[in-house]
């Protein structure tokens, strides 16, 4: 089944297009995301992808201590005051 979808992020730049959507996959995604309808499900799924990437970058930054000073005893001593 083909659907028209409007997608925007931040400032409402809207791109209207026609896509083919697997209805079973759409229903599963909607159930997982707690959404109703194609537009809401696609929008929420895109938000989840963007948020997941942000979390991945933050975890990597913590793992490598990139730009962080949490490994410095003098900093950590002040953190628990």
C-alpha positions in Angstrom: 0.0 0.0 0.0 1.3 3.5 -0.8 1.1 6.4 1.6 1.9 10.0 1.5 4.2 11.0 4.4 5.3 14.4 5.7 8.5 14.4 7.5 10.0 17.3 9.5 12.6 17.9 12.2 13.0 21.1 14.1 11.8 23.9 11.8 8.9 22.5 9.8 10.6 21.7 6.5 8.0 19.3 5.1 8.8 16.8 2.4 5.8 15.1 1.0 6.4 11.9 -0.8 4.8 8.6 -1.7 6.4 5.4 -0.2 5.5 1.8 -0.1 5.0 0.6 3.5 4.9 -3.0 4.7 1.6 -2.9 6.7 2.6 -5.7 9.0 5.9 -3.9 9.8 4.0 -0.6 10.3 1.6 -2.2 12.8 4.5 -3.8 14.7 6.4 -0.5 14.9 3.2 1.4 15.9 2.6 -1.1 18.7 6.2 -0.8 20.0 6.2 3.0 19.7 2.7 3.4 21.0 1.6 5.4 18.0 -1.5 5.4 15.8 -1.3 6.0 12.1 1.4 6.1 9.5 2.5 9.7 10.0 2.9 9.4 13.8 4.7 6.1 13.5 7.1 7.3 10.9 7.8 10.5 12.8 8.3 8.7 16.1 10.6 6.1 14.5 12.7 8.8 13.0 12.9 10.5 16.4 14.0 7.2 17.9 16.8 6.8 15.3 18.1 10.3 16.0 17.9 9.9 19.8 19.6 6.4 19.6 22.5 7.9 17.6 22.9 10.7 20.2 22.9 8.1 23.0 25.5 6.1 21.1 27.8 9.1 20.7 27.5 10.0 24.4 28.3 6.4 25.5 31.3 6.5 23.2 32.4 9.8 24.7 32.1 8.3 28.2 33.9 5.2 27.2 36.9 7.1 25.7 36.7 10.0 28.2 36.9 12.3 25.2 36.8 15.8 26.5 35.8 14.7 30.0 37.8 15.1 33.2 35.9 12.5 35.3 39.2 10.5 35.6 40.8 13.3 37.6 40.7 12.7 41.4 40.6 16.5 42.1 37.5 16.9 40.0 35.7 13.8 41.4 36.5 14.9 45.0 34.5 18.1 44.3 31.7 16.2 42.7 30.6 14.5 45.9 30.6 17.6 48.2 
